[in-house]
Amino acid sequence: MKTTDFEFVAFVARIFDEAMGKEFDLPLYVVAVSANGAVMAQRVEGPEEQRTLVEHYEGDTLELPINLLVVDCKGRHHHAVIDGELEPRIITYRPDA
């Protein structure tokens, strides 16, 4: 199954908002790994300040499942998976790093 750019951006925004709600410290690192080997990583300094660190796409698409990982500068992390239900499912959250 494939996901659209719009869906992916919405999922990343949701996971990012959850991490910020748990008081993660900036900068944040957001990494996405798709089932087909596509990878994207960004450094987020603030709401309007983000920089792409790496992008690699296979066939110009992201295939489900997609693993999303948000890590803050202190090592706290938030991991979720977007699967066939097109709904992020929280896997782990480590607030005490």
N, C-alpha and C positions, 0 to 999 in steps of 0.2 A: 504494500500500500504506500502511496505517496502523500505528501502534505504540500499545501500551497505556501508561498512566501508569506501571505497574510496570516494564515493559521500559525505558522512558525513564529513570526514576530509577536503575535498575541500570546503564545505560550511562553516565550522568553520574557516578555514584559510581566507576565503573571508571576513567574518564578523569581524574577528580579525584585518585584514588589514584595513578595513574601520574605525574601532575604532582608530587604531594607526594613520591613516591619519587625524583624527579629533583631534589629539594631546592628547589622553587619557594618563594619567600618570600611570606608573607601581607602584605596581603590579596590574595586571588585574585579574578579576575572571570571568571565562567562565562557564556558566551553560547551559545544554541542558536537556529539558524535552520532552519525546516522548509521543505520544498518548496512548501507551500501558503501561505507568507508568515507563519506563526506565528513569534513571536520571544519569547524569554525571556532575561533577564539578571539575574544575582545577584552580589552582593559577598559573599565568604566571608572572615570574620575568623578562623575557627577551626572545629573539628568541629561545635560546637553553635551557632555564631554566623554566621548568614547572613541577608542582607537582599535582598529582591526589589527590583530597580531598575526593571524594566519587564517587562510581560507583555502580549502581544497574541496572541489566538488567532483563527483562521479556522475556523469550524464546530466549535469545541470539540474540535479534534483536531490532532495533529502528524502530518504525512504524510512518508513517507520519500522521498528521503534527508533526513537531518537533519545539518547541520554543527554540530559542537561545538567551541568555542574556549575554552581556559583561558589567561588572561594573568595573570602575577604583577605585583607593584608595580615590578619592574625591567624589564618589557617582555619577559621570556622567555615563550614561548608554546608551546602544545600544541594541534594541530588534528587532529580526527578526523571521520570521516563514518560515520554509521549508514545503511547502504543496505539493499537488498532481502534481504541475507543475515542481517539483524538481528545484525550483528557489527560493533563499531567498527573502522574501518580507519584507522590512523595516516597522516596526510598529511604533516605537518611537525612538527618539534620544534626549537626554537632555544634552546639552553642558554646562549649566550654574549652575551646582550644587555647 
